[in-house]
Amino acid sequence: MSTTDPFALLRATAAVQRLDEELTVRPGDRRRERAYLVHRAALADRAVPALAEVEDPATSEQDAEDTARRLLEHDRAHATGRGPVPAADTRWDTDARGYARQEHAAAVLDEHDQEHARG
């Protein structure tokens, strides 16, 4: 299944919405805030090709860059990165979306491991 598959994007959008709602109920929860930022940045990145049909590609590209940058700044401020290359690494200064991809891959792996530990 493609990462730009409409159903995969719809599921990712619903997951991001749930995380956003949880943050509204529990503001200030840094763990939930980070989960939201990771999944929101990944969704914005994956949606760029699909949104090109309905909006100026520069708009979705900028959203992907901005959300990835928010994640990077969060992880730099709180030392909460989970991927193999730390947020402090200067390579991310010019590749925030690459950082978001790394962190999303780590988050998905963590979530997968947690599911298997429970079940």
N, CA, C and O atoms as a GROMACS GRO file, in nm:
protein
  476
    1MET      N    1   0.085  -0.119   0.000
    1MET     CA    2   0.000   0.000   0.000
    1MET      C    3   0.089   0.124   0.000
    1MET      O    4   0.184   0.133   0.077
    2SER      N    5   0.059   0.216  -0.084
    2SER     CA    6   0.135   0.340  -0.096
    2SER      C    7   0.109   0.432   0.022
    2SER      O    8  -0.001   0.434   0.079
    3THR      N    9   0.212   0.509   0.060
    3THR     CA   10   0.195   0.603   0.171
    3THR      C   11   0.105   0.719   0.131
    3THR      O   12   0.060   0.795   0.217
    4THR      N   13   0.078   0.733   0.000
    4THR     CA   14  -0.014   0.838  -0.045
    4THR      C   15  -0.151   0.780  -0.081
    4THR      O   16  -0.236   0.849  -0.137
    5ASP      N   17  -0.170   0.653  -0.049
    5ASP     CA   18  -0.300   0.590  -0.070
    5ASP      C   19  -0.405   0.671   0.005
    5ASP      O   20  -0.387   0.702   0.123
    6PRO      N   21  -0.516   0.707  -0.063
    6PRO     CA   22  -0.617   0.791   0.002
    6PRO      C   23  -0.668   0.735   0.135
    6PRO      O   24  -0.692   0.812   0.228
    7PHE      N   25  -0.685   0.604   0.145
    7PHE     CA   26  -0.735   0.546   0.270
    7PHE      C   27  -0.630   0.553   0.380
    7PHE      O   28  -0.663   0.575   0.497
    8ALA      N   29  -0.503   0.533   0.343
    8ALA     CA   30  -0.395   0.546   0.442
    8ALA      C   31  -0.387   0.690   0.492
    8ALA      O   32  -0.367   0.713   0.611
    9LEU      N   33  -0.401   0.786   0.402
    9LEU     CA   34  -0.399   0.927   0.442
    9LEU      C   35  -0.520   0.961   0.530
    9LEU      O   36  -0.508   1.039   0.625
   10LEU      N   37  -0.634   0.903   0.499
   10LEU     CA   38  -0.753   0.927   0.580
   10LEU      C   39  -0.735   0.871   0.722
   10LEU      O   40  -0.770   0.936   0.820
   11ARG      N   41  -0.680   0.749   0.732
   11ARG     CA   42  -0.654   0.691   0.864
   11ARG      C   43  -0.552   0.776   0.941
   11ARG      O   44  -0.569   0.798   1.061
   12ALA      N   45  -0.449   0.822   0.873
   12ALA     CA   46  -0.348   0.906   0.940
   12ALA      C   47  -0.409   1.038   0.985
   12ALA      O   48  -0.376   1.088   1.093
   13THR      N   49  -0.497   1.094   0.904
   13THR     CA   50  -0.564   1.219   0.941
   13THR      C   51  -0.650   1.199   1.065
   13THR      O   52  -0.651   1.284   1.155
   14ALA      N   53  -0.723   1.088   1.071
   14ALA     CA   54  -0.806   1.059   1.188
   14ALA      C   55  -0.720   1.040   1.313
   14ALA      O   56  -0.758   1.085   1.421
   15ALA      N   57  -0.606   0.974   1.299
   15ALA     CA   58  -0.516   0.954   1.413
   15ALA      C   59  -0.462   1.087   1.464
   15ALA      O   60  -0.455   1.110   1.584
   16VAL      N   61  -0.424   1.176   1.372
   16VAL     CA   62  -0.374   1.308   1.411
   16VAL      C   63  -0.484   1.388   1.479
   16VAL      O   64  -0.458   1.458   1.577
   17GLN      N   65  -0.606   1.378   1.429
   17GLN     CA   66  -0.718   1.448   1.492
   17GLN      C   67  -0.741   1.399   1.634
   17GLN      O   68  -0.766   1.479   1.725
   18ARG      N   69  -0.733   1.267   1.655
   18ARG     CA   70  -0.749   1.212   1.791
   18ARG      C   71  -0.640   1.264   1.884
   18ARG      O   72  -0.668   1.301   1.998
   19LEU      N   73  -0.516   1.268   1.836
   19LEU     CA   74  -0.406   1.321   1.918
   19LEU      C   75  -0.428   1.468   1.950
   19LEU      O   76  -0.400   1.512   2.062
   20ASP      N   77  -0.477   1.543   1.853
   20ASP     CA   78  -0.505   1.685   1.876
   20ASP      C   79  -0.613   1.701   1.984
   20ASP      O   80  -0.602   1.787   2.071
   21GLU      N   81  -0.716   1.619   1.977
   21GLU     CA   82  -0.824   1.625   2.077
   21GLU      C   83  -0.771   1.588   2.216
   21GLU      O   84  -0.812   1.649   2.315
   22GLU      N   85  -0.683   1.490   2.224
   22GLU     CA   86  -0.624   1.452   2.352
   22GLU      C   87  -0.544   1.568   2.411
   22GLU      O   88  -0.545   1.590   2.532
   23LEU      N   89  -0.474   1.641   2.326
   23LEU     CA   90  -0.398   1.757   2.373
   23LEU      C   91  -0.489   1.867   2.426
   23LEU      O   92  -0.454   1.939   2.519
   24THR      N   93  -0.605   1.878   2.366
   24THR     CA   94  -0.702   1.978   2.412
   24THR      C   95  -0.749   1.943   2.553
   24THR      O   96  -0.767   2.031   2.637
   25VAL      N   97  -0.770   1.814   2.577
   25VAL     CA   98  -0.817   1.766   2.708
   25VAL      C   99  -0.704   1.770   2.811
   25VAL      O  100  -0.727   1.801   2.928
   26ARG      N  101  -0.582   1.739   2.767
   26ARG     CA  102  -0.467   1.734   2.857
   26ARG      C  103  -0.356   1.826   2.808
   26ARG      O  104  -0.250   1.778   2.765
   27PRO      N  105  -0.377   1.957   2.812
   27PRO     CA  106  -0.273   2.048   2.764
   27PRO      C  107  -0.147   2.038   2.851
   27PRO      O  108  -0.155   2.014   2.971
   28GLY      N  109  -0.034   2.056   2.788
   28GLY     CA  110   0.092   2.054   2.861
   28GLY      C  111   0.154   1.916   2.875
   28GLY      O  112   0.262   1.904   2.933
   29ASP      N  113   0.090   1.813   2.823
   29ASP     CA  114   0.145   1.677   2.829
   29ASP      C  115   0.247   1.665   2.715
   29ASP      O  116   0.210   1.646   2.600
   30ARG      N  117   0.375   1.675   2.749
   30ARG     CA  118   0.480   1.677   2.646
   30ARG      C  119   0.488   1.548   2.568
   30ARG      O  120   0.521   1.551   2.449
   31ARG      N  121   0.458   1.434   2.630
   31ARG     CA  122   0.462   1.307   2.558
   31ARG      C  123   0.355   1.305   2.449
   31ARG      O  124   0.382   1.265   2.336
   32ARG      N  125   0.235   1.349   2.483
   32ARG     CA  126   0.127   1.354   2.384
   32ARG      C  127   0.155   1.461   2.279
   32ARG      O  128   0.127   1.443   2.161
   33GLU      N  129   0.211   1.573   2.323
   33GLU     CA  130   0.245   1.679   2.228
   33GLU      C  131   0.345   1.628   2.126
   33GLU      O  132   0.332   1.656   2.006
   34ARG      N  133   0.444   1.554   2.172
   34ARG     CA  134   0.544   1.501   2.079
   34ARG      C  135   0.481   1.400   1.984
   34ARG      O  136   0.509   1.402   1.864
   35ALA      N  137   0.395   1.313   2.036
   35ALA     CA  138   0.328   1.216   1.949
   35ALA      C  139   0.248   1.288   1.842
   35ALA      O  140   0.250   1.249   1.725
   36TYR      N  141   0.178   1.393   1.882
   36TYR     CA  142   0.102   1.473   1.785
   36TYR      C  143   0.196   1.531   1.680
   36TYR      O  144   0.170   1.520   1.560
   37LEU      N  145   0.306   1.593   1.724
   37LEU     CA  146   0.398   1.656   1.630
   37LEU      C  147   0.458   1.554   1.533
   37LEU      O  148   0.471   1.582   1.414
   38VAL      N  149   0.495   1.437   1.583
   38VAL     CA  150   0.552   1.332   1.496
   38VAL      C  151   0.451   1.291   1.389
   38VAL      O  152   0.484   1.288   1.271
   39HIS      N  153   0.329   1.261   1.432
   39HIS     CA  154   0.229   1.212   1.337
   39HIS      C  155   0.178   1.323   1.246
   39HIS      O  156   0.147   1.298   1.130
   40ARG      N  157   0.168   1.443   1.297
   40ARG     CA  158   0.123   1.556   1.214
   40ARG      C  159   0.227   1.588   1.107
   40ARG      O  160   0.192   1.615   0.992
   41ALA      N  161   0.356   1.586   1.145
   41ALA     CA  162   0.462   1.613   1.048
   41ALA      C  163   0.466   1.505   0.940
   41ALA      O  164   0.484   1.535   0.822
   42ALA      N  165   0.449   1.380   0.982
   42ALA     CA  166   0.449   1.270   0.884
   42ALA      C  167   0.330   1.281   0.789
   42ALA      O  168   0.345   1.261   0.668
   43LEU      N  169   0.214   1.314   0.843
   43LEU     CA  170   0.096   1.331   0.759
   43LEU      C  171   0.116   1.445   0.658
   43LEU      O  172   0.086   1.429   0.540
   44ALA      N  173   0.165   1.557   0.705
   44ALA     CA  174   0.188   1.670   0.614
   44ALA      C  175   0.286   1.632   0.503
   44ALA      O  176   0.266   1.668   0.387
   45ASP      N  177   0.390   1.560   0.539
   45ASP     CA  178   0.490   1.518   0.441
   45ASP      C  179   0.430   1.422   0.338
   45ASP      O  180   0.451   1.438   0.218
   46ARG      N  181   0.354   1.324   0.386
   46ARG     CA  182   0.294   1.225   0.296
   46ARG      C  183   0.184   1.283   0.210
   46ARG      O  184   0.158   1.232   0.100
   47ALA      N  185   0.118   1.387   0.257
   47ALA     CA  186   0.004   1.443   0.184
   47ALA      C  187   0.044   1.535   0.069
   47ALA      O  188  -0.040   1.568  -0.015
   48VAL      N  189   0.168   1.578   0.064
   48VAL     CA  190   0.210   1.675  -0.039
   48VAL      C  191   0.168   1.632  -0.179
   48VAL      O  192   0.107   1.712  -0.250
   49PRO      N  193   0.199   1.509  -0.223
   49PRO     CA  194   0.160   1.472  -0.360
   49PRO      C  195   0.008   1.470  -0.382
   49PRO      O  196  -0.040   1.513  -0.487
   50ALA      N  197  -0.066   1.422  -0.284
   50ALA     CA  198  -0.212   1.415  -0.297
   50ALA      C  199  -0.275   1.553  -0.301
   50ALA      O  200  -0.370   1.576  -0.375
   51LEU      N  201  -0.222   1.645  -0.223
   51LEU     CA  202  -0.280   1.780  -0.218
   51LEU      C  203  -0.246   1.864  -0.340
   51LEU      O  204  -0.309   1.967  -0.364
   52ALA      N  205  -0.148   1.821  -0.417
   52ALA     CA  206  -0.110   1.896  -0.538
   52ALA      C  207  -0.226   1.909  -0.636
   52ALA      O  208  -0.229   2.000  -0.718
   53GLU      N  209  -0.322   1.816  -0.625
   53GLU     CA  210  -0.439   1.819  -0.714
   53GLU      C  211  -0.541   1.924  -0.672
   53GLU      O  212  -0.624   1.965  -0.754
   54VAL      N  213  -0.536   1.970  -0.545
   54VAL     CA  214  -0.641   2.059  -0.496
   54VAL      C  215  -0.591   2.193  -0.444
   54VAL      O  216  -0.671   2.282  -0.416
   55GLU      N  217  -0.458   2.210  -0.432
   55GLU     CA  218  -0.405   2.338  -0.387
   55GLU      C  219  -0.267   2.362  -0.447
   55GLU      O  220  -0.206   2.270  -0.501
   56ASP      N  221  -0.221   2.482  -0.438
   56ASP     CA  222  -0.089   2.518  -0.485
   56ASP      C  223   0.013   2.430  -0.412
   56ASP      O  224   0.015   2.429  -0.289
   57PRO      N  225   0.098   2.356  -0.484
   57PRO     CA  226   0.194   2.269  -0.418
   57PRO      C  227   0.283   2.342  -0.317
   57PRO      O  228   0.329   2.281  -0.220
   58ALA      N  229   0.307   2.469  -0.338
   58ALA     CA  230   0.389   2.545  -0.243
   58ALA      C  231   0.323   2.550  -0.105
   58ALA      O  232   0.392   2.555  -0.003
   59THR      N  233   0.191   2.550  -0.101
   59THR     CA  234   0.118   2.555   0.026
   59THR      C  235   0.141   2.427   0.107
   59THR      O  236   0.174   2.434   0.225
   60SER      N  237   0.124   2.312   0.044
   60SER     CA  238   0.142   2.186   0.117
   60SER      C  239   0.289   2.162   0.148
   60SER      O  240   0.321   2.106   0.253
   61GLU      N  241   0.379   2.203   0.060
   61GLU     CA  242   0.523   2.192   0.087
   61GLU      C  243   0.561   2.275   0.210
   61GLU      O  244   0.638   2.230   0.295
   62GLN      N  245   0.506   2.395   0.218
   62GLN     CA  246   0.536   2.483   0.332
   62GLN      C  247   0.480   2.426   0.461
   62GLN      O  248   0.545   2.432   0.565
   63ASP      N  249   0.359   2.369   0.455
   63ASP     CA  250   0.300   2.307   0.573
   63ASP      C  251   0.387   2.190   0.620
   63ASP      O  252   0.412   2.175   0.740
   64ALA      N  253   0.433   2.108   0.527
   64ALA     CA  254   0.519   1.994   0.563
   64ALA      C  255   0.648   2.043   0.627
   64ALA      O  256   0.694   1.987   0.727
   65GLU      N  257   0.707   2.146   0.570
   65GLU     CA  258   0.831   2.202   0.626
   65GLU      C  259   0.807   2.261   0.765
   65GLU      O  260   0.885   2.238   0.857
   66ASP      N  261   0.700   2.337   0.779
   66ASP     CA  262   0.672   2.402   0.908
   66ASP      C  263   0.644   2.301   1.019
   66ASP      O  264   0.694   2.317   1.130
   67THR      N  265   0.567   2.198   0.989
   67THR     CA  266   0.536   2.100   1.093
   67THR      C  267   0.659   2.017   1.128
   67THR      O  268   0.680   1.982   1.244
   68ALA      N  269   0.741   1.986   1.030
   68ALA     CA  270   0.866   1.914   1.057
   68ALA      C  271   0.959   2.000   1.143
   68ALA      O  272   1.024   1.949   1.234
   69ARG      N  273   0.964   2.127   1.114
   69ARG     CA  274   1.049   2.219   1.190
   69ARG      C  275   1.001   2.228   1.335
   69ARG      O  276   1.082   2.234   1.427
   70ARG      N  277   0.868   2.229   1.356
   70ARG     CA  278   0.814   2.231   1.494
   70ARG      C  279   0.857   2.107   1.572
   70ARG      O  280   0.894   2.117   1.689
   71LEU      N  281   0.853   1.991   1.507
   71LEU     CA  282   0.897   1.868   1.571
   71LEU      C  283   1.046   1.876   1.605
   71LEU      O  284   1.086   1.845   1.716
   72LEU      N  285   1.125   1.919   1.510
   72LEU     CA  286   1.269   1.930   1.530
   72LEU      C  287   1.300   2.024   1.647
   72LEU      O  288   1.382   1.992   1.733
   73GLU      N  289   1.235   2.138   1.650
   73GLU     CA  290   1.258   2.235   1.759
   73GLU      C  291   1.215   2.177   1.893
   73GLU      O  292   1.283   2.197   1.994
   74HIS      N  293   1.103   2.106   1.895
   74HIS     CA  294   1.056   2.042   2.018
   74HIS      C  295   1.161   1.943   2.068
   74HIS      O  296   1.198   1.944   2.186
   75ASP      N  297   1.207   1.857   1.978
   75ASP     CA  298   1.303   1.755   2.020
   75ASP      C  299   1.437   1.816   2.061
   75ASP      O  300   1.503   1.765   2.152
   76ARG      N  301   1.476   1.922   1.997
   76ARG     CA  302   1.600   1.989   2.038
   76ARG      C  303   1.584   2.052   2.176
   76ARG      O  304   1.676   2.047   2.257
   77ALA      N  305   1.470   2.109   2.203
   77ALA     CA  306   1.447   2.175   2.332
   77ALA      C  307   1.433   2.075   2.447
   77ALA      O  308   1.472   2.105   2.560
   78HIS      N  309   1.377   1.956   2.418
   78HIS     CA  310   1.346   1.861   2.524
   78HIS      C  311   1.428   1.732   2.517
   78HIS      O  312   1.410   1.642   2.599
   79ALA      N  313   1.518   1.723   2.418
   79ALA     CA  314   1.600   1.602   2.400
   79ALA      C  315   1.513   1.476   2.395
   79ALA      O  316   1.540   1.379   2.466
   80THR      N  317   1.410   1.480   2.313
   80THR     CA  318   1.314   1.370   2.308
   80THR      C  319   1.317   1.290   2.178
   80THR      O  320   1.228   1.209   2.154
   81GLY      N  321   1.416   1.312   2.094
   81GLY     CA  322   1.425   1.236   1.970
   81GLY      C  323   1.444   1.088   1.997
   81GLY      O  324   1.503   1.050   2.098
   82ARG      N  325   1.393   1.004   1.908
   82ARG     CA  326   1.401   0.859   1.926
   82ARG      C  327   1.479   0.790   1.815
   82ARG      O  328   1.517   0.674   1.828
   83GLY      N  329   1.504   0.861   1.706
   83GLY     CA  330   1.573   0.801   1.592
   83GLY      C  331   1.723   0.792   1.614
   83GLY      O  332   1.775   0.841   1.715
   84PRO      N  333   1.793   0.728   1.521
   84PRO     CA  334   1.936   0.705   1.537
   84PRO      C  335   2.022   0.832   1.528
   84PRO      O  336   2.130   0.838   1.586
   85VAL      N  337   1.975   0.933   1.455
   85VAL     CA  338   2.052   1.057   1.444
   85VAL      C  339   1.984   1.163   1.530
   85VAL      O  340   1.868   1.197   1.505
   86PRO      N  341   2.053   1.214   1.632
   86PRO     CA  342   1.990   1.308   1.726
   86PRO      C  343   1.942   1.437   1.660
   86PRO      O  344   1.994   1.479   1.557
   87ALA      N  345   1.843   1.497   1.721
   87ALA     CA  346   1.788   1.624   1.672
   87ALA      C  347   1.894   1.733   1.666
   87ALA      O  348   1.886   1.822   1.582
   88ALA      N  349   1.991   1.727   1.755
   88ALA     CA  350   2.096   1.830   1.760
   88ALA      C  351   2.191   1.824   1.641
   88ALA      O  352   2.266   1.919   1.618
   89ASP      N  353   2.190   1.715   1.567
   89ASP     CA  354   2.280   1.702   1.453
   89ASP      C  355   2.250   1.812   1.351
   89ASP      O  356   2.134   1.836   1.317
   90THR      N  357   2.353   1.878   1.304
   90THR     CA  358   2.335   1.992   1.213
   90THR      C  359   2.279   1.954   1.076
   90THR      O  360   2.232   2.041   1.003
   91ARG      N  361   2.284   1.826   1.040
   91ARG     CA  362   2.228   1.786   0.910
   91ARG      C  363   2.079   1.821   0.901
   91ARG      O  364   2.027   1.845   0.792
   92TRP      N  365   2.011   1.824   1.017
   92TRP     CA  366   1.867   1.851   1.018
   92TRP      C  367   1.837   1.998   0.997
   92TRP      O  368   1.722   2.033   0.969
   93ASP      N  369   1.936   2.085   1.011
   93ASP     CA  370   1.913   2.228   0.989
   93ASP      C  371   1.857   2.255   0.849
   93ASP      O  372   1.779   2.348   0.830
   94THR      N  373   1.898   2.173   0.754
   94THR     CA  374   1.851   2.190   0.616
   94THR      C  375   1.761   2.076   0.568
   94THR      O  376   1.725   2.069   0.451
   95ASP      N  377   1.724   1.986   0.660
   95ASP     CA  378   1.640   1.873   0.622
   95ASP      C  379   1.545   1.835   0.735
   95ASP      O  380   1.547   1.722   0.784
   96ALA      N  381   1.463   1.930   0.776
   96ALA     CA  382   1.368   1.903   0.885
   96ALA      C  383   1.270   1.791   0.847
   96ALA      O  384   1.231   1.712   0.932
   97ARG      N  385   1.232   1.786   0.720
   97ARG     CA  386   1.139   1.680   0.678
   97ARG      C  387   1.206   1.542   0.687
   97ARG      O  388   1.140   1.444   0.720
   98GLY      N  389   1.334   1.536   0.658
   98GLY     CA  390   1.407   1.410   0.676
   98GLY      C  391   1.408   1.368   0.822
   98GLY      O  392   1.394   1.250   0.853
   99TYR      N  393   1.423   1.466   0.910
   99TYR     CA  394   1.418   1.437   1.054
   99TYR      C  395   1.280   1.383   1.092
   99TYR      O  396   1.269   1.286   1.166
  100ALA      N  397   1.176   1.446   1.041
  100ALA     CA  398   1.040   1.402   1.071
  100ALA      C  399   1.018   1.259   1.021
  100ALA      O  400   0.953   1.179   1.089
  101ARG      N  401   1.071   1.226   0.905
  101ARG     CA  402   1.057   1.089   0.852
  101ARG      C  403   1.129   0.990   0.944
  101ARG      O  404   1.075   0.883   0.974
  102GLN      N  405   1.250   1.026   0.988
  102GLN     CA  406   1.324   0.939   1.079
  102GLN      C  407   1.246   0.916   1.207
  102GLN      O  408   1.233   0.802   1.253
  103GLU      N  409   1.193   1.022   1.263
  103GLU     CA  410   1.122   1.012   1.391
  103GLU      C  411   0.990   0.938   1.376
  103GLU      O  412   0.949   0.867   1.467
  104HIS      N  413   0.923   0.954   1.263
  104HIS     CA  414   0.798   0.881   1.242
  104HIS      C  415   0.827   0.732   1.230
  104HIS      O  416   0.755   0.650   1.286
  105ALA      N  417   0.933   0.696   1.158
  105ALA     CA  418   0.970   0.555   1.146
  105ALA      C  419   0.999   0.496   1.284
  105ALA      O  420   0.957   0.384   1.314
  106ALA      N  421   1.070   0.570   1.369
  106ALA     CA  422   1.100   0.523   1.505
  106ALA      C  423   0.971   0.510   1.586
  106ALA      O  424   0.955   0.415   1.662
  107ALA      N  425   0.879   0.605   1.571
  107ALA     CA  426   0.753   0.601   1.646
  107ALA      C  427   0.668   0.482   1.602
  107ALA      O  428   0.610   0.414   1.686
  108VAL      N  429   0.661   0.457   1.474
  108VAL     CA  430   0.583   0.343   1.424
  108VAL      C  431   0.642   0.212   1.476
  108VAL      O  432   0.568   0.122   1.515
  109LEU      N  433   0.774   0.201   1.477
  109LEU     CA  434   0.839   0.082   1.529
  109LEU      C  435   0.809   0.065   1.679
  109LEU      O  436   0.778  -0.045   1.724
  110ASP      N  437   0.818   0.174   1.755
  110ASP     CA  438   0.785   0.170   1.898
  110ASP      C  439   0.641   0.125   1.920
  110ASP      O  440   0.613   0.041   2.005
  111GLU      N  441   0.547   0.182   1.842
  111GLU     CA  442   0.406   0.147   1.856
  111GLU      C  443   0.383   0.000   1.822
  111GLU      O  444   0.306  -0.068   1.889
  112HIS      N  445   0.451  -0.048   1.719
  112HIS     CA  446   0.441  -0.188   1.679
  112HIS      C  447   0.492  -0.278   1.790
  112HIS      O  448   0.427  -0.377   1.825
  113ASP      N  449   0.607  -0.244   1.848
  113ASP     CA  450   0.664  -0.323   1.956
  113ASP      C  451   0.572  -0.325   2.079
  113ASP      O  452   0.557  -0.429   2.144
  114GLN      N  453   0.511  -0.211   2.110
  114GLN     CA  454   0.420  -0.202   2.223
  114GLN      C  455   0.296  -0.290   2.201
  114GLN      O  456   0.248  -0.354   2.294
  115GLU      N  457   0.244  -0.291   2.078
  115GLU     CA  458   0.127  -0.374   2.048
  115GLU      C  459   0.159  -0.521   2.065
  115GLU      O  460   0.078  -0.596   2.120
  116HIS      N  461   0.276  -0.563   2.019
  116HIS     CA  462   0.314  -0.704   2.031
  116HIS      C  463   0.342  -0.743   2.175
  116HIS      O  464   0.320  -0.858   2.214
  117ALA      N  465   0.391  -0.650   2.255
  117ALA     CA  466   0.416  -0.678   2.397
  117ALA      C  467   0.285  -0.699   2.473
  117ALA      O  468   0.279  -0.777   2.568
  118ARG      N  469   0.180  -0.628   2.429
  118ARG     CA  470   0.049  -0.640   2.495
  118ARG      C  471  -0.026  -0.765   2.452
  118ARG      O  472  -0.102  -0.823   2.529
  119GLY      N  473  -0.003  -0.806   2.329
  119GLY     CA  474  -0.092  -0.908   2.277
  119GLY      C  475  -0.033  -1.036   2.244
  119GLY      O  476  -0.103  -1.126   2.199
   0.00000   0.00000   0.00000
